[in-house]
Amino acid sequence: MNIFHLRRRSLVRGTFLALASFVAGFALSGFPALHPNPWLLLPLLLCAFGAVDTARCLQKRWNFYHGAVLLLLYTDLMILLLLTLFLVVPYSGLTL
């Protein structure tokens, strides 16, 4: 299976890593009342690795597959920004 071979491109692996890191970051942050947790850096890095893995699946010519991969990359970017928010806001003293 291509999912377990890191040298091969896998859209499923990249998407799974991003979604799993989102769930882990959501659980680690204690979302309604955000508290400082440096362990949120691990899901952030995991999501970045998933985004890079998703970006490897882009093709040179545009087609619907390329458009779907771009949509998944935007989803990965939103997850990265949300995890960064969960990491930074408790240290800044701001409340949401």
mmCIF file of the C-alpha atoms, coordinates in Angstrom:
data_MODEL
# 
_entry.id   MODEL 
# 
loop_
_atom_site.group_PDB 
_atom_site.id 
_atom_site.type_symbol 
_atom_site.label_atom_id 
_atom_site.label_alt_id 
_atom_site.label_comp_id 
_atom_site.label_asym_id 
_atom_site.label_entity_id 
_atom_site.label_seq_id 
_atom_site.pdbx_PDB_ins_code 
_atom_site.Cartn_x 
_atom_site.Cartn_y 
_atom_site.Cartn_z 
_atom_site.occupancy 
_atom_site.B_iso_or_equiv 
_atom_site.pdbx_formal_charge 
_atom_site.auth_seq_id 
_atom_site.auth_comp_id 
_atom_site.auth_asym_id 
_atom_site.auth_atom_id 
_atom_site.pdbx_PDB_model_num 
ATOM 1  C CA . MET A 1 1  ? 0.000   0.000  0.000   1.00 0.00 ? 1  MET A CA 1 
ATOM 2  C CA . ASN A 1 2  ? 1.211   3.507  -0.785  1.00 0.00 ? 2  ASN A CA 1 
ATOM 3  C CA . ILE A 1 3  ? 0.012   4.812  2.575   1.00 0.00 ? 3  ILE A CA 1 
ATOM 4  C CA . PHE A 1 4  ? 2.885   3.250  4.496   1.00 0.00 ? 4  PHE A CA 1 
ATOM 5  C CA . HIS A 1 5  ? 5.677   4.010  1.993   1.00 0.00 ? 5  HIS A CA 1 
ATOM 6  C CA . LEU A 1 6  ? 6.948   7.503  2.845   1.00 0.00 ? 6  LEU A CA 1 
ATOM 7  C CA . ARG A 1 7  ? 8.819   7.910  -0.442  1.00 0.00 ? 7  ARG A CA 1 
ATOM 8  C CA . ARG A 1 8  ? 5.653   7.492  -2.485  1.00 0.00 ? 8  ARG A CA 1 
ATOM 9  C CA . ARG A 1 9  ? 2.991   10.152 -2.807  1.00 0.00 ? 9  ARG A CA 1 
ATOM 10 C CA . SER A 1 10 ? -0.233  9.495  -0.927  1.00 0.00 ? 10 SER A CA 1 
ATOM 11 C CA . LEU A 1 11 ? -3.147  11.879 -0.752  1.00 0.00 ? 11 LEU A CA 1 
ATOM 12 C CA . VAL A 1 12 ? -4.851  9.743  1.886   1.00 0.00 ? 12 VAL A CA 1 
ATOM 13 C CA . ARG A 1 13 ? -1.826  9.870  4.196   1.00 0.00 ? 13 ARG A CA 1 
ATOM 14 C CA . GLY A 1 14 ? -1.525  13.657 3.972   1.00 0.00 ? 14 GLY A CA 1 
ATOM 15 C CA . THR A 1 15 ? -5.217  14.208 4.606   1.00 0.00 ? 15 THR A CA 1 
ATOM 16 C CA . PHE A 1 16 ? -5.273  11.726 7.474   1.00 0.00 ? 16 PHE A CA 1 
ATOM 17 C CA . LEU A 1 17 ? -2.253  13.368 9.137   1.00 0.00 ? 17 LEU A CA 1 
ATOM 18 C CA . ALA A 1 18 ? -3.854  16.806 8.912   1.00 0.00 ? 18 ALA A CA 1 
ATOM 19 C CA . LEU A 1 19 ? -7.204  15.655 10.298  1.00 0.00 ? 19 LEU A CA 1 
ATOM 20 C CA . ALA A 1 20 ? -5.610  13.574 13.058  1.00 0.00 ? 20 ALA A CA 1 
ATOM 21 C CA . SER A 1 21 ? -3.458  16.518 14.097  1.00 0.00 ? 21 SER A CA 1 
ATOM 22 C CA . PHE A 1 22 ? -6.568  18.727 14.162  1.00 0.00 ? 22 PHE A CA 1 
ATOM 23 C CA . VAL A 1 23 ? -8.356  16.306 16.486  1.00 0.00 ? 23 VAL A CA 1 
ATOM 24 C CA . ALA A 1 24 ? -5.273  15.957 18.701  1.00 0.00 ? 24 ALA A CA 1 
ATOM 25 C CA . GLY A 1 25 ? -4.761  19.729 18.844  1.00 0.00 ? 25 GLY A CA 1 
ATOM 26 C CA . PHE A 1 26 ? -8.415  20.290 19.650  1.00 0.00 ? 26 PHE A CA 1 
ATOM 27 C CA . ALA A 1 27 ? -8.185  17.797 22.512  1.00 0.00 ? 27 ALA A CA 1 
ATOM 28 C CA . LEU A 1 28 ? -4.872  19.151 23.836  1.00 0.00 ? 28 LEU A CA 1 
ATOM 29 C CA . SER A 1 29 ? -5.976  22.778 23.860  1.00 0.00 ? 29 SER A CA 1 
ATOM 30 C CA . GLY A 1 30 ? -9.111  22.225 25.928  1.00 0.00 ? 30 GLY A CA 1 
ATOM 31 C CA . PHE A 1 31 ? -10.952 24.367 23.410  1.00 0.00 ? 31 PHE A CA 1 
ATOM 32 C CA . PRO A 1 32 ? -13.659 26.296 25.242  1.00 0.00 ? 32 PRO A CA 1 
ATOM 33 C CA . ALA A 1 33 ? -11.123 27.505 27.834  1.00 0.00 ? 33 ALA A CA 1 
ATOM 34 C CA . LEU A 1 34 ? -7.750  27.615 26.101  1.00 0.00 ? 34 LEU A CA 1 
ATOM 35 C CA . HIS A 1 35 ? -4.809  26.941 28.379  1.00 0.00 ? 35 HIS A CA 1 
ATOM 36 C CA . PRO A 1 36 ? -1.071  27.073 27.614  1.00 0.00 ? 36 PRO A CA 1 
ATOM 37 C CA . ASN A 1 37 ? 0.195   23.740 26.366  1.00 0.00 ? 37 ASN A CA 1 
ATOM 38 C CA . PRO A 1 38 ? 3.552   23.420 24.630  1.00 0.00 ? 38 PRO A CA 1 
ATOM 39 C CA . TRP A 1 39 ? 2.605   19.916 23.430  1.00 0.00 ? 39 TRP A CA 1 
ATOM 40 C CA . LEU A 1 40 ? 0.473   21.594 20.768  1.00 0.00 ? 40 LEU A CA 1 
ATOM 41 C CA . LEU A 1 41 ? 3.677   21.992 18.794  1.00 0.00 ? 41 LEU A CA 1 
ATOM 42 C CA . LEU A 1 42 ? 3.597   18.263 17.918  1.00 0.00 ? 42 LEU A CA 1 
ATOM 43 C CA . PRO A 1 43 ? 0.196   18.364 16.134  1.00 0.00 ? 43 PRO A CA 1 
ATOM 44 C CA . LEU A 1 44 ? 1.308   21.576 14.436  1.00 0.00 ? 44 LEU A CA 1 
ATOM 45 C CA . LEU A 1 45 ? 4.403   19.876 13.020  1.00 0.00 ? 45 LEU A CA 1 
ATOM 46 C CA . LEU A 1 46 ? 2.392   16.769 12.126  1.00 0.00 ? 46 LEU A CA 1 
ATOM 47 C CA . CYS A 1 47 ? -0.080  18.902 10.196  1.00 0.00 ? 47 CYS A CA 1 
ATOM 48 C CA . ALA A 1 48 ? 2.769   20.680 8.402   1.00 0.00 ? 48 ALA A CA 1 
ATOM 49 C CA . PHE A 1 49 ? 4.167   17.291 7.371   1.00 0.00 ? 49 PHE A CA 1 
ATOM 50 C CA . GLY A 1 50 ? 0.699   16.289 6.160   1.00 0.00 ? 50 GLY A CA 1 
ATOM 51 C CA . ALA A 1 51 ? 0.414   19.499 4.128   1.00 0.00 ? 51 ALA A CA 1 
ATOM 52 C CA . VAL A 1 52 ? 3.780   18.853 2.494   1.00 0.00 ? 52 VAL A CA 1 
ATOM 53 C CA . ASP A 1 53 ? 2.712   15.290 1.748   1.00 0.00 ? 53 ASP A CA 1 
ATOM 54 C CA . THR A 1 54 ? -0.505  16.600 0.173   1.00 0.00 ? 54 THR A CA 1 
ATOM 55 C CA . ALA A 1 55 ? 1.427   19.177 -1.858  1.00 0.00 ? 55 ALA A CA 1 
ATOM 56 C CA . ARG A 1 56 ? 3.578   16.410 -3.323  1.00 0.00 ? 56 ARG A CA 1 
ATOM 57 C CA . CYS A 1 57 ? 0.431   15.083 -5.055  1.00 0.00 ? 57 CYS A CA 1 
ATOM 58 C CA . LEU A 1 58 ? -0.013  18.202 -7.211  1.00 0.00 ? 58 LEU A CA 1 
ATOM 59 C CA . GLN A 1 59 ? 0.260   17.662 -10.944 1.00 0.00 ? 59 GLN A CA 1 
ATOM 60 C CA . LYS A 1 60 ? 1.846   19.975 -13.508 1.00 0.00 ? 60 LYS A CA 1 
ATOM 61 C CA . ARG A 1 61 ? -1.246  20.404 -15.655 1.00 0.00 ? 61 ARG A CA 1 
ATOM 62 C CA . TRP A 1 62 ? -4.558  21.569 -14.261 1.00 0.00 ? 62 TRP A CA 1 
ATOM 63 C CA . ASN A 1 63 ? -7.378  19.038 -14.073 1.00 0.00 ? 63 ASN A CA 1 
ATOM 64 C CA . PHE A 1 64 ? -10.051 18.238 -11.509 1.00 0.00 ? 64 PHE A CA 1 
ATOM 65 C CA . TYR A 1 65 ? -7.655  16.115 -9.463  1.00 0.00 ? 65 TYR A CA 1 
ATOM 66 C CA . HIS A 1 66 ? -5.270  19.084 -9.256  1.00 0.00 ? 66 HIS A CA 1 
ATOM 67 C CA . GLY A 1 67 ? -8.172  21.301 -8.134  1.00 0.00 ? 67 GLY A CA 1 
ATOM 68 C CA . ALA A 1 68 ? -9.172  18.807 -5.444  1.00 0.00 ? 68 ALA A CA 1 
ATOM 69 C CA . VAL A 1 69 ? -5.591  18.660 -4.157  1.00 0.00 ? 69 VAL A CA 1 
ATOM 70 C CA . LEU A 1 70 ? -5.547  22.471 -3.989  1.00 0.00 ? 70 LEU A CA 1 
ATOM 71 C CA . LEU A 1 71 ? -8.781  22.370 -1.990  1.00 0.00 ? 71 LEU A CA 1 
ATOM 72 C CA . LEU A 1 72 ? -7.193  19.905 0.436   1.00 0.00 ? 72 LEU A CA 1 
ATOM 73 C CA . LEU A 1 73 ? -4.129  22.155 0.709   1.00 0.00 ? 73 LEU A CA 1 
ATOM 74 C CA . TYR A 1 74 ? -6.358  25.074 1.685   1.00 0.00 ? 74 TYR A CA 1 
ATOM 75 C CA . THR A 1 75 ? -7.946  22.820 4.310   1.00 0.00 ? 75 THR A CA 1 
ATOM 76 C CA . ASP A 1 76 ? -4.495  21.943 5.639   1.00 0.00 ? 76 ASP A CA 1 
ATOM 77 C CA . LEU A 1 77 ? -3.649  25.635 5.768   1.00 0.00 ? 77 LEU A CA 1 
ATOM 78 C CA . MET A 1 78 ? -6.790  26.378 7.803   1.00 0.00 ? 78 MET A CA 1 
ATOM 79 C CA . ILE A 1 79 ? -5.896  23.584 10.232  1.00 0.00 ? 79 ILE A CA 1 
ATOM 80 C CA . LEU A 1 80 ? -2.336  24.940 10.535  1.00 0.00 ? 80 LEU A CA 1 
ATOM 81 C CA . LEU A 1 81 ? -3.634  28.419 11.316  1.00 0.00 ? 81 LEU A CA 1 
ATOM 82 C CA . LEU A 1 82 ? -6.134  27.112 13.856  1.00 0.00 ? 82 LEU A CA 1 
ATOM 83 C CA . LEU A 1 83 ? -3.467  25.068 15.630  1.00 0.00 ? 83 LEU A CA 1 
ATOM 84 C CA . THR A 1 84 ? -1.190  28.111 15.644  1.00 0.00 ? 84 THR A CA 1 
ATOM 85 C CA . LEU A 1 85 ? -4.026  30.099 17.199  1.00 0.00 ? 85 LEU A CA 1 
ATOM 86 C CA . PHE A 1 86 ? -4.506  27.417 19.857  1.00 0.00 ? 86 PHE A CA 1 
ATOM 87 C CA . LEU A 1 87 ? -0.769  27.544 20.585  1.00 0.00 ? 87 LEU A CA 1 
ATOM 88 C CA . VAL A 1 88 ? -0.222  31.313 20.650  1.00 0.00 ? 88 VAL A CA 1 
ATOM 89 C CA . VAL A 1 89 ? -3.385  32.816 22.180  1.00 0.00 ? 89 VAL A CA 1 
ATOM 90 C CA . PRO A 1 90 ? -2.998  31.389 25.726  1.00 0.00 ? 90 PRO A CA 1 
ATOM 91 C CA . TYR A 1 91 ? 0.534   32.797 25.962  1.00 0.00 ? 91 TYR A CA 1 
ATOM 92 C CA . SER A 1 92 ? -0.506  36.232 24.703  1.00 0.00 ? 92 SER A CA 1 
ATOM 93 C CA . GLY A 1 93 ? -3.123  36.817 27.402  1.00 0.00 ? 93 GLY A CA 1 
ATOM 94 C CA . LEU A 1 94 ? -5.917  37.498 24.902  1.00 0.00 ? 94 LEU A CA 1 
ATOM 95 C CA . THR A 1 95 ? -9.274  35.824 25.376  1.00 0.00 ? 95 THR A CA 1 
ATOM 96 C CA . LEU A 1 96 ? -11.532 34.623 22.603  1.00 0.00 ? 96 LEU A CA 1 
# 
